[in-house]
């Protein structure tokens, strides 16, 4: 069974954002399923479909870790359940 979630990342563009986020995900055994990124003026945006099946932290713990990572990297990093994300953005 898959435990997919959507991770969104927004921040002022700079070198290394993808590497920082990918490193964090690897450290927490989170698999990247799909990734989309785009530059909007000076802002970097990224949407990542991730599989949390192997992540040792529960969703609450992971959310706290992501908040710390967000603060440390000056990025807005948010985790949403895939079904909730799809429902919110369904046209």
N, C-alpha and C positions, 0 to 999 in steps of 0.2 A: 504494500500500500504506500502511495506517495503522500508526502506532507508538503505540498508546494505552497509557497508564499511569494509575495511580490515585495521587493526591496526597492525603494526609490531613494535616489541620491541627488541633491541639488547643492551647488555651491559655486563660488567664484572660481573661474577656470584657472588651473595651474597644473604644472607637471606632476604626475604621480598619483592622481586621484584614483584611477582604475586600479593601480597596483596596491594602494593602501586598502581599498575596499576588498579586493580579491584576497589579499593577505589575511585580513580579519576573518573573512568567510572560511578560508582554508584552516586557520587556527581553531575554528569552532566546528570543523567537519561539516560545513555547509556547502553543498554542491551547487554550482552555477549551471542551470539548465539552459537559459537563454539570456542574452544581454542586448540592450539597445541603448545607445548613447547619442547625445546631440549637443551641439554648442548653440546657445541662444544669446547673441551679443557676447557679453563677457561671462555668461553663466553656463556652467557645465550641468547637464541633466543626464541621468542614467536610470533606467528601469531594468531590474534584474529579476528573472524568475529563478527562485532558489528551491532546493529540496532540503528540508530540515530533518529528514528521517534519521540521519546519523548524528545530529547535533546533540551533545550530552546535556545541554541546558534546556529547561522547559521554556515556553514562550515568554513568561514573565521575566525570568532571569536573562534571557536573550535580549529582550526589550531594554532592560536596564544596561546591559553591556553595550548595546547599540547607542543608547543615549550618551554613555561615556565616550564612545568612539566618535560620535557626532560632535561633542564638545571639544575633544582633543584635536580633531581634524578640521574644525570650522566648517563642517558640512551638515546639511539637513538630511539625516538618514532615518527613514521610516520603514517599518515592516508591517505588511498587511496580509491577512489571509487571502489566498487567491480568489476564493469564491466571493468574499466581500469586495475585493478590488473589482472583479468583473461586474458585480451588481451595481457598484457605484458609478462605473464608467460605461455601462451599457446604454446605447443610444436607441 
